[in-house]
């Protein structure tokens, strides 16, 4: 069995929409504070834009998703 773990960071955009970033293979003990700190840097430094090509204006939420894959025999 293989597990895939990702963290999704969701942002508000200047266009009034939301945009998200996927982080693959985050460290096991990542916290909300860690995710928010990373998101705040992305917003402050204008590293990326939203999907509608507008600026990210703020962090909204972070979620951690684990997906298990089992090969059928």
Secondary structure, 3 states (H helix, E strand, C coil): CEEEEEEEEEEEECCCCEEEEEEECCCCCCCHHHHHHHHHHHHHCCCCECCCCCEEEEEEEEEEEEEEECCCC
